[in-house]
Amino acid sequence: MLTTTPVVPGRRTLAIYTESEVDRMWLLHSLRYRRRELTAVTQGEQARAMRRKDFSRYKIPWPTDAVRRDFARRAAALHDLAYASARERHVMEELVVHELEKGGLARLTSAS
């Protein structure tokens, strides 16, 4: 998951830090794209929880800096759209709840 706020990883959480936004975007993409392969490598046939040691043996494809920069530029634009859409959805949900509450209160007061 890519977060916009700092988080403190809890128990049974593997936190991965990168030196740059470009590397973070590539790492996120790579892990998402290869999630089935990653799960198979790190959990094995018995599908146990992923261990840090197993994850550290997983080789993540790492393209050139130019490829990662270009990818990050394109991905950042998509992430911006997704965040804007999520904010808009949140505002619309609040508006619906507000209108339902307002309408419900109006009906209650007119019925008495």
C-alpha contacts under 8 A as a table, 3 or more apart, distances in Angstrom:
res1	aa1	res2	aa2	distance
1	M	28	L	7.34
2	L	28	L	7.24
3	T	6	P	7.15
3	T	7	V	7.96
9	P	13	T	5.68
9	P	14	L	7.09
9	P	15	A	6.21
10	G	13	T	5.56
14	L	52	R	7.06
17	Y	24	R	7.65
18	T	21	E	7.48
18	T	23	D	6.13
18	T	24	R	5.67
19	E	23	D	6.93
19	E	24	R	7.76
20	S	23	D	5.29
20	S	24	R	6.25
21	E	24	R	4.91
21	E	25	M	6.11
21	E	72	A	7.65
22	V	25	M	5.32
22	V	26	W	6.38
22	V	68	R	6.12
22	V	69	R	5.66
22	V	71	F	7.96
22	V	72	A	5.27
23	D	26	W	5.13
23	D	27	L	6.00
23	D	68	R	6.90
24	R	27	L	5.11
24	R	28	L	6.10
25	M	28	L	5.24
25	M	29	H	6.24
25	M	71	F	7.85
25	M	72	A	5.66
25	M	75	A	7.31
25	M	76	A	7.97
26	W	29	H	5.10
26	W	30	S	6.00
26	W	68	R	6.17
26	W	71	F	7.20
26	W	72	A	6.81
27	L	30	S	5.08
27	L	31	L	6.05
27	L	60	I	7.92
28	L	31	L	5.31
28	L	32	R	6.11
29	H	32	R	5.21
29	H	33	Y	5.88
30	S	33	Y	5.14
30	S	34	R	6.01
30	S	60	I	7.04
30	S	61	P	7.44
31	L	34	R	5.31
31	L	35	R	5.56
31	L	38	L	7.41
31	L	60	I	7.90
32	R	35	R	5.16
34	R	37	E	5.35
34	R	38	L	6.00
35	R	38	L	4.95
35	R	39	T	5.98
36	R	39	T	5.11
36	R	40	A	6.19
37	E	40	A	5.13
37	E	41	V	6.16
38	L	41	V	5.19
38	L	42	T	6.02
38	L	55	F	7.93
38	L	58	Y	7.05
39	T	42	T	5.30
39	T	43	Q	5.57
39	T	44	G	7.53
39	T	47	A	7.99
39	T	50	M	7.48
40	A	43	Q	5.51
40	A	44	G	5.24
40	A	45	E	7.17
40	A	47	A	7.64
41	V	44	G	5.68
41	V	54	D	7.50
41	V	58	Y	7.01
42	T	50	M	5.40
42	T	51	R	6.88
42	T	54	D	4.99
42	T	55	F	5.72
42	T	58	Y	7.40
43	Q	46	Q	6.82
43	Q	47	A	4.80
43	Q	48	R	5.06
43	Q	49	A	5.98
43	Q	50	M	5.27
43	Q	51	R	7.75
43	Q	54	D	7.82
44	G	47	A	5.57
44	G	48	R	7.12
50	M	54	D	6.84
50	M	55	F	7.01
51	R	54	D	5.26
51	R	55	F	6.23
52	R	55	F	5.01
52	R	56	S	6.11
53	K	56	S	5.20
53	K	57	R	6.76
54	D	57	R	5.39
54	D	58	Y	6.84
55	F	58	Y	5.22
56	S	59	K	7.82
63	P	67	V	6.15
63	P	68	R	6.51
64	T	67	V	5.34
64	T	68	R	6.38
65	D	68	R	5.13
65	D	69	R	6.06
66	A	69	R	5.13
66	A	70	D	6.17
67	V	70	D	5.20
67	V	71	F	6.07
68	R	71	F	5.03
68	R	72	A	6.01
69	R	72	A	5.10
69	R	73	R	6.17
70	D	73	R	5.18
70	D	74	R	6.42
71	F	74	R	5.28
71	F	75	A	5.95
72	A	75	A	4.97
72	A	76	A	5.73
73	R	76	A	5.32
73	R	77	A	6.67
74	R	77	A	5.45
74	R	78	L	6.74
75	A	78	L	5.09
75	A	79	H	6.14
76	A	79	H	4.98
76	A	80	D	6.09
77	A	80	D	5.12
77	A	81	L	6.41
78	L	81	L	5.11
78	L	82	A	6.23
79	H	82	A	4.96
79	H	83	Y	6.14
80	D	83	Y	5.19
80	D	84	A	6.14
81	L	84	A	5.09
81	L	85	S	6.06
82	A	85	S	5.06
82	A	86	A	6.15
83	Y	86	A	5.03
83	Y	87	R	6.17
84	A	87	R	5.14
84	A	88	E	6.17
85	S	88	E	5.06
85	S	89	R	6.08
86	A	89	R	5.04
86	A	90	H	6.16
87	R	90	H	5.09
87	R	91	V	6.32
88	E	91	V	5.14
88	E	92	M	6.17
89	R	92	M	5.08
89	R	93	E	6.13
90	H	93	E	5.14
90	H	94	E	6.25
91	V	94	E	5.14
91	V	95	L	6.17
92	M	95	L	4.98
92	M	96	V	6.22
93	E	96	V	5.14
93	E	97	V	6.23
94	E	97	V	5.11
94	E	98	H	6.02
95	L	98	H	5.02
95	L	99	E	6.08
96	V	99	E	5.14
96	V	100	L	6.06
97	V	100	L	5.11
97	V	101	E	6.07
98	H	101	E	5.17
98	H	102	K	6.03
99	E	102	K	4.99
99	E	103	G	5.92
100	L	103	G	5.10
100	L	104	G	5.89
101	E	104	G	5.01
101	E	105	L	6.05
102	K	105	L	5.22
102	K	106	A	6.19
103	G	106	A	5.07
103	G	107	R	6.28
104	G	107	R	5.23
104	G	108	L	6.25
105	L	108	L	5.05
105	L	109	T	6.21
106	A	109	T	5.29
106	A	110	S	6.15
107	R	110	S	5.20
107	R	111	A	6.05
108	L	111	A	5.31
108	L	112	S	6.67
109	T	112	S	5.56
